[in-house]
Amino acid sequence: MRTDEFKEQLQEAGASWTTVSDSPVVRDYGDFTEEYRAVVAPDGLAIADRSERETVVALGTDAIPLIQGLVTGNVFQLAEEGSGQYNLAVNVKGRLVTDMRLLHIPEMLLIDLEPGAQKAGAIRHFRKNVINEDAKFLDRTERTGRITVLGGRAAAAIASLGEWHTDVKELRPYHGTWGVVRDQDIIIQRNPDWGVDAFDLIMDIDSIGVIWSWFKDQLGATTVGNKALEVLRIENGTPRFGAELDETIIPLEADLEWAISFDKGCYLGQEIIARLDSLGVPKQMLRLLVFQEDVVPTVGADVKSDGKVVGKIRSAVMSPKYDAPIALAYLKRDHNEPGGTVTVGGNLATIRLLTS
């Protein structure tokens, strides 16, 4: 969420706007190339407003056991305050309800969601399973602001702001800490989505303008929009809910096996996922495509092999890292071998694993 005052700050910085899942986001601040370079530079420091994300807090003595039976990962591993993880909720058919980033902070579990996740049923999935349990899921999106700090100097810049419960530089992916900075309560969670040092700063919306100004005006951080973040995300092979992740996908197809615990016990949808894992051959797999010609394919375009449609483009950008157009696409079994080739509109592309 953004206040009118904070929107004015973004406008003054040169923001141009677009939408993601019907939520307004800053597309860029006028120079995409500069924004991208500020993030990937070894000594770079960049900030991005990400207040469009949805924030839910889980409260109550039964919240963790309830969630444990509805997600693929082992939530019991979050017993220690400051621990966090990426997790997935699936339905009885093993198909995705939502992905989420969890963070255990004092007295609550913070749930971070992509915009549009609640409309798609993310929190309804948990609430409808509450019968007599002491568990509440409260939407805090309207009162929550979020800034992501990225780049080689990100950890040092955040550490310099004030005292934190845990050393920011020592945080593992998805883990977090908290503190008070200039009378503002702030929660931090390390975010590996883009393959660079990045930290989400979560705070009350009335605090975001002060913190934003500190990074931009006092520390000289470059303001970065969604376009640069999407390029980095796709280069890093990170699937996003609303793009590569939706209700048609089984997590194993998105190469998200690492977010599934196969020994934690029963959870909704476990049988389907366990059966697919034992078979070892999903009907499709998410792959990174690197194109030979400088033509960025259209989202939704057919991917072909030997003239047959074997997939569709989910996301596509021009990549500075590869100096070529790249895309994320689900490719059918027998047509997704890394090192192979496919075509989109006659443009030849090499198939790569997401982590390559």
Secondary structure by P-SEA (a helix, b strand, c coil): cccaaaaaaaaaabbbbbbcccbbbbcccccaaaaaaaaacccbbbbbbcccbbbbbbbccaaaaaaaacccccccccccccccccbbbbcccccccccbbbbbcccbbbbbbccccccccaaaaaaaacccccbbbbbccccbbbbbbbccaaaaaaaacccccccccccccccccccccccbbbbbbbbcccccbbbbbbccccaaaaaaaaaacccbbbbbcaaaaaaaaaaaccccccccccccccccccccccccccccccccaaaaaaaaaaaccccbbbbbbbbcccccccccbbbbcccccccccccccccccccbbbbbbbbccccccccbbbbcccbbbbbbcccc
